[in-house]
Amino acid sequence: MRLRNIPRAREVIESSKWCIQNPEGLKGHWAEEFGNDRPIFLEIGTGKGRFILELSALHPEINYIGIEKFSSVLLRGVERQDEQELPNLRFIRGEAELITEYFAQDEISGIYLNFSDPWPKKRNAKRRLPSRQFLYRYHQILKDDGTIEFKTDNRDLFDFAVDEVPASVFRILALTYDLHHDPEMNAGNIMTEYEEKFSAKGNLINKYILVKDADKLKQVRGVK
């Protein structure tokens, strides 16, 4: 799908105080940017920002950062944040592959992956956000009790994601193949634009929550 170019997008994003222009310079210092030591959660592939804006408004006790690489997509989220001025929300226009350059070890408490690009061709598997390559990146920046929450209506992508977990330091804490009919996992669920669109068509929403596995961490760290 070709993205519509919006000429003013870069200018708006670069002029917004809520969009960080040099995230590498804040690596290890995000608490200073927010002015507190509250937990920091990321949404990688934040799109137009509906999910993270609503989450930030509901949970002022948590800091949030939305990462999106396309200016024309991120534009709407930044404009809404310019209006709402939620003090616990920042945006980064950047690449998911660079998160270990944006954040230090143990700096992040949770990661959200919502309706990520499926990259359907096999040769692009390592570009999928729930791939083992990305799980390794998440491991580097997540606290030991941090979580990863992944939602998608794409069953092939979800099956791939589940199969990737054993190759990582994570384990599955919770899983459902029909989120909206799972009372426990759907409690407090915030729908994204895509989630609303696809579920209205009758598509089932898949979700898992990952945490680090203590035994795997010991092996990685050489602890007996």
C-alpha positions as CSV (number, residue, x, y, z in Angstrom):
1,M,0.0,0.0,0.0
2,R,1.4,3.3,-1.1
3,L,1.4,6.0,1.6
4,R,0.1,9.4,0.7
5,N,2.8,12.1,1.1
6,I,1.8,15.1,3.1
7,P,4.3,17.9,2.4
8,R,3.8,19.7,5.7
9,A,4.3,16.5,7.8
10,R,8.0,16.9,8.4
11,E,7.7,20.5,9.2
12,V,5.0,19.9,11.8
13,I,6.9,17.0,13.4
14,E,10.2,18.9,13.5
15,S,8.6,21.9,15.2
16,S,6.7,20.0,17.8
17,K,8.1,20.0,21.3
18,W,6.5,16.6,21.8
19,C,8.5,14.9,19.1
20,I,12.1,14.1,19.9
21,Q,14.5,15.1,17.1
22,N,17.7,13.4,18.6
23,P,16.6,10.3,20.5
24,E,20.1,9.0,20.5
25,G,21.1,11.9,22.7
26,L,18.6,10.8,25.4
27,K,19.7,7.2,25.6
28,G,19.9,6.5,29.3
29,H,18.4,9.9,30.2
30,W,14.7,9.6,29.3
31,A,13.8,10.1,33.0
32,E,15.3,13.6,32.7
33,E,13.3,14.3,29.6
34,F,10.0,13.4,31.4
35,G,11.2,15.0,34.7
36,N,10.4,11.9,36.7
37,D,11.4,8.3,37.2
38,R,8.1,6.7,36.3
39,P,8.0,3.6,34.1
40,I,8.4,4.1,30.4
41,F,6.4,2.2,27.9
42,L,6.9,2.2,24.1
43,E,4.6,1.6,21.2
44,I,6.6,0.6,18.2
45,G,4.8,1.4,15.0
46,T,2.4,3.9,16.6
47,G,0.7,5.0,13.4
48,K,-1.7,7.9,13.8
49,G,-1.3,7.7,17.6
50,R,-4.8,6.8,18.7
51,F,-3.8,4.0,21.0
52,I,-0.9,5.7,22.7
53,L,-2.8,9.0,23.1
54,E,-5.7,7.3,24.8
55,L,-3.3,5.2,27.0
56,S,-1.4,8.3,28.1
57,A,-4.5,10.1,29.1
58,L,-5.8,7.1,31.1
59,H,-2.4,6.5,32.9
60,P,-0.7,9.8,33.9
61,E,1.5,7.7,36.3
62,I,3.3,6.1,33.3
63,N,5.4,7.7,30.6
64,Y,4.9,6.7,27.0
65,I,6.8,7.0,23.8
66,G,5.4,6.3,20.3
67,I,7.8,5.4,17.5
68,E,6.8,5.7,13.9
69,K,9.0,5.9,10.8
70,F,6.6,7.6,8.4
71,S,6.1,11.3,8.8
72,S,2.8,11.4,6.9
73,V,1.4,8.7,9.3
74,L,2.8,10.2,12.5
75,L,1.5,13.6,11.6
76,R,-2.0,13.1,13.0
77,G,-0.7,11.8,16.4
78,V,1.7,14.7,16.8
79,E,-1.0,17.3,15.9
80,R,-3.4,15.7,18.5
81,Q,-0.6,15.8,21.1
82,D,0.1,19.4,20.2
83,E,-3.6,20.1,21.1
84,Q,-3.8,17.8,24.2
85,E,-0.3,18.4,25.6
86,L,-0.2,15.2,27.6
87,P,2.9,15.6,29.8
88,N,3.7,11.9,29.9
89,L,3.8,11.4,26.1
90,R,6.6,11.8,23.5
91,F,7.0,10.7,19.9
92,I,10.0,9.6,17.9
93,R,10.0,9.6,14.1
94,G,12.5,6.8,13.7
95,E,13.3,3.3,12.8
96,A,12.4,0.3,15.0
97,E,15.8,-1.2,14.2
98,L,17.5,1.6,16.1
99,I,15.8,1.2,19.4
100,T,18.9,0.0,21.1
101,E,20.5,3.3,20.1
102,Y,17.6,5.3,21.5
103,F,17.3,3.5,24.9
104,A,19.7,2.1,27.4
105,Q,19.7,-1.3,29.1
106,D,16.7,-1.7,31.5
107,E,15.3,1.7,30.6
108,I,12.0,0.4,29.3
109,S,9.2,-1.2,31.3
110,G,6.9,-2.4,28.5
111,I,6.5,-2.5,24.7
112,Y,3.4,-2.5,22.6
113,L,3.3,-3.9,19.0
114,N,-0.1,-3.3,17.4
115,F,-1.0,-4.6,14.0
116,S,2.6,-4.5,12.7
117,D,3.5,-4.9,9.1
118,P,3.4,-8.6,8.3
119,W,6.3,-8.5,5.8
120,P,4.7,-11.6,4.2
121,K,7.7,-12.7,2.0
122,K,9.9,-15.2,3.7
123,R,13.1,-13.3,2.9
124,N,11.8,-10.4,5.0
125,A,11.0,-12.5,8.1
126,K,13.7,-10.8,10.2
127,R,12.0,-7.4,9.6
128,R,8.8,-8.5,11.3
129,L,8.5,-6.8,14.7
130,P,7.8,-10.0,16.6
131,S,10.8,-11.8,15.0
132,R,13.6,-13.3,17.1
133,Q,15.9,-10.5,15.8
134,F,13.6,-7.9,17.3
135,L,12.9,-9.9,20.4
136,Y,16.7,-9.7,21.0
137,R,16.6,-5.9,20.7
138,Y,13.6,-5.7,23.1
139,H,15.5,-7.9,25.6
140,Q,18.4,-5.4,25.6
141,I,16.2,-2.4,26.6
142,L,13.5,-4.0,28.7
143,K,13.7,-4.4,32.5
144,D,13.7,-8.0,33.7
145,D,10.0,-7.7,34.7
146,G,9.1,-5.8,31.5
147,T,6.4,-7.1,29.1
148,I,5.7,-7.2,25.4
149,E,2.1,-7.0,24.2
150,F,1.4,-7.9,20.6
151,K,-1.9,-7.7,18.8
152,T,-2.8,-8.5,15.2
153,D,-5.6,-9.9,13.1
154,N,-3.1,-11.6,10.8
155,R,-3.1,-15.3,11.9
156,D,-0.1,-16.2,9.8
157,L,2.0,-13.4,11.4
158,F,0.7,-14.4,14.9
159,D,1.6,-18.0,14.4
160,F,5.1,-16.9,13.2
161,A,5.4,-14.7,16.3
162,V,4.4,-17.5,18.7
163,D,7.0,-19.8,17.0
164,E,9.7,-17.2,17.5
165,V,9.4,-17.0,21.2
166,P,11.4,-20.2,22.1
167,A,14.4,-18.8,20.3
168,S,14.4,-15.7,22.7
169,V,14.8,-15.1,26.4
170,F,11.0,-14.6,26.7
171,R,8.1,-16.9,27.5
172,I,4.4,-16.5,26.9
173,L,2.5,-15.2,29.9
174,A,-0.9,-15.0,28.2
175,L,-2.3,-15.7,24.8
176,T,-5.6,-15.6,22.9
177,Y,-6.8,-16.1,19.4
178,D,-10.0,-14.2,20.0
179,L,-9.2,-11.2,22.1
180,H,-12.6,-9.5,22.1
181,H,-14.3,-12.7,23.4
182,D,-11.6,-13.3,26.1
183,P,-13.0,-11.5,29.2
184,E,-9.7,-11.6,31.1
185,M,-7.3,-10.5,28.3
186,N,-9.8,-8.0,26.9
187,A,-10.3,-6.2,30.2
188,G,-9.1,-2.6,29.7
189,N,-8.3,-3.2,26.0
190,I,-7.8,0.0,24.0
191,M,-8.5,-0.5,20.3
192,T,-6.3,0.9,17.6
193,E,-7.6,2.3,14.3
194,Y,-6.8,-1.0,12.6
195,E,-8.3,-3.1,15.3
196,E,-11.6,-1.3,15.1
197,K,-11.6,-1.6,11.3
198,F,-10.6,-5.3,11.1
199,S,-12.8,-6.5,14.0
200,A,-15.8,-4.7,12.4
201,K,-15.2,-7.0,9.4
202,G,-15.4,-10.0,11.6
203,N,-11.7,-10.6,11.8
204,L,-10.5,-12.3,15.0
205,I,-7.9,-10.4,17.0
206,N,-4.9,-12.4,18.3
207,K,-2.8,-11.2,21.2
208,Y,0.0,-12.4,23.4
209,I,1.9,-11.0,26.4
210,L,5.5,-12.0,26.8
211,V,7.8,-11.7,29.9
212,K,11.4,-12.6,30.3
213,D,12.0,-16.2,31.4
214,A,14.2,-16.4,34.6
215,D,15.8,-19.7,33.6
216,K,16.7,-18.4,30.1
217,L,18.1,-15.2,31.6
218,K,20.4,-17.3,33.8
219,Q,21.7,-19.2,30.8
220,V,22.3,-15.9,28.9
221,R,24.2,-14.4,31.9
222,G,26.1,-17.6,32.7
223,V,24.5,-17.8,36.2
224,K,24.2,-21.3,37.7
